[in-house]
Amino acid sequence: MVSSSPSSSRTMRAVQYDKYGGGAEGLKHVEVPIPSPKKGELLLRMEAASINRVDWKFQNGKARPFLPGKFPFTPVCELAGEVVELGVGVSGFSQGDKVIAVNFPGGGGLAEYAAVPASQAALRPPEVSAVEGACLPMAAFTALAALRRAGVGLDAGDGPPKNVLVTAASGGVGTFAVQLASLAGHYHVTATCGARNLDLVRSLGADEALDYGTPEGAALRGQSGRKHDAVVHCGEGFPWSAFEPALADAGGVVVGTSPRASRPSPSRCSIGRSSPGRSWCR
């Protein structure tokens, strides 16, 4: 058990694995030295960490032999904590600051302390809890990047109004995509999800929420009959061709965020109509 100051005790509890595979049984509770922040790094006293799909993929060897860089490895790279020490050359942060950080690919989230690059950290607003903050970085950034790649501007007056579709809208990326598009204020946002999450998606700002188990949901078009100028596709196992009937007559952009939907992620598929009955996708 560490004390309130890392300088008074240089060990901490952590969860690590020392080889590929093994699942939960491959994780070990250990006591290890508290890391010292290097140049440009912050030392955080951990408050929350968010486990992402890449964390178990790394453990399963999906990125071998490059990631993890060495064993034993302390997983989880989305972190929230309090700054307790600053490395040489760090500015813009002070001891006691509450921050959110992405320590990719270094991980370190499943421990009492973690050293993270200051360039990959941001101050956490007081109205955002540590748990909420730890869940932000990867999912929110992916949603933001996908919307921008689809041509959805997020500032008032940023381009003409558009109809935006978000699939798998109750997932990590989808929930942020719905909120961001809705907050822009000049888009009609349609979202698909399972029946049990329709109210959730509506509460996030969707103008229309479609149960993908219904004919409307399968067709990707709600009762308004609107076709879509931009699609943020967060689901899997859905062919690109299925989007064409739901896109605006002048064409639209489909951006996939799932690694299984396309590579790299997010990718951009523009579907237009150069003549009746013909389309192109790049």
ABEGO torsion letter per residue (X at the ends): XBBABAAABABBBBBBBABBEGEAAABBBBBBBBBBBBBGBBBBBBABBBBBAAAAAAAAGAAOAAOBABOBBBBEABBBBBBABBBBGBBGBBBGBBBBBBBOAAEGABBABBBBBAAABBBBBAABBAAAAAAAAAAAAAAAAAAAAAGBBABBGBEBBBBBBBBGAABAAAAAAAAAAAAAGABBBBBBBBAAAAAAAAAAGBABBBBAABAAAAAGBBAAGBBBABBBBABBGBBAAAAAAABBAAEBBBBBABAAABOBOBBBBBBBBABBGBBBBX
